[in-house]
Amino acid sequence: MQVTGTMAPRRRISLTPKQVSTIEEMTSKNNSNGTIAKAIDVKKSTVAYVAQFVRGGAGAAKVDRRGRPPLLS
């Protein structure tokens, strides 16, 4: 049985430490992912992957919204 229509695996792009530090610096200055991607010539999705850690904070807690609200308990 032959599988057709499968996608070839994407080549993983490794960023240099200088690129990562540039992304972190520009993200902390509230530059958009598109602006950062153009500045260092990488894909916007690659920038978004690194930027999510900077914007999310080191230990950002997830808020649990399940259950009854405290006022109704």
C-alpha positions in Angstrom: 0.0 0.0 0.0 1.4 3.4 -1.0 0.6 6.5 0.8 0.1 9.5 -1.4 -0.3 13.2 -0.7 2.0 13.2 2.3 4.1 16.2 3.0 7.8 16.1 3.2 9.2 17.0 6.6 10.2 20.6 7.0 13.8 21.5 7.4 14.3 22.9 10.9 16.0 26.3 10.9 18.5 26.8 13.7 19.0 30.3 14.9 22.3 31.7 16.0 22.6 33.1 19.5 22.9 36.5 18.0 19.6 36.1 16.2 17.9 34.9 19.3 19.2 37.8 21.4 18.1 40.2 18.7 14.6 38.7 18.7 14.4 38.9 22.5 15.6 42.5 22.5 13.2 43.7 19.8 10.3 41.8 21.4 10.9 43.5 24.7 10.7 46.8 22.8 7.2 45.8 21.5 8.2 45.4 17.9 5.9 43.2 15.8 7.0 39.7 14.7 6.9 40.9 11.0 9.2 43.8 11.7 11.6 41.5 13.6 11.5 38.9 10.8 12.3 41.5 8.1 15.2 42.9 10.2 17.0 39.6 10.6 15.7 37.9 7.5 14.0 34.8 9.0 10.4 33.6 8.7 7.8 35.3 10.9 6.7 31.9 12.4 10.2 31.3 13.6 10.3 34.8 15.2 6.8 34.0 16.8 8.2 30.8 18.4 11.0 32.7 20.2 8.9 35.8 21.0 6.2 33.8 22.7 8.6 32.9 25.5 9.7 36.6 25.9 6.1 37.9 25.9 4.7 35.2 28.1 7.1 35.8 30.9 9.2 33.3 32.8 6.5 31.8 35.0 3.2 33.0 33.7 0.6 31.0 35.4 -2.4 29.7 33.5 -5.8 30.8 34.9 -8.2 28.1 35.7 -11.6 29.2 34.6 -13.4 25.9 35.4 -16.0 25.5 38.1 -18.3 28.0 39.8 -17.3 31.6 40.1 -16.2 32.6 43.7 -19.3 34.8 44.2 -21.7 32.0 43.5 -20.0 29.4 45.8 
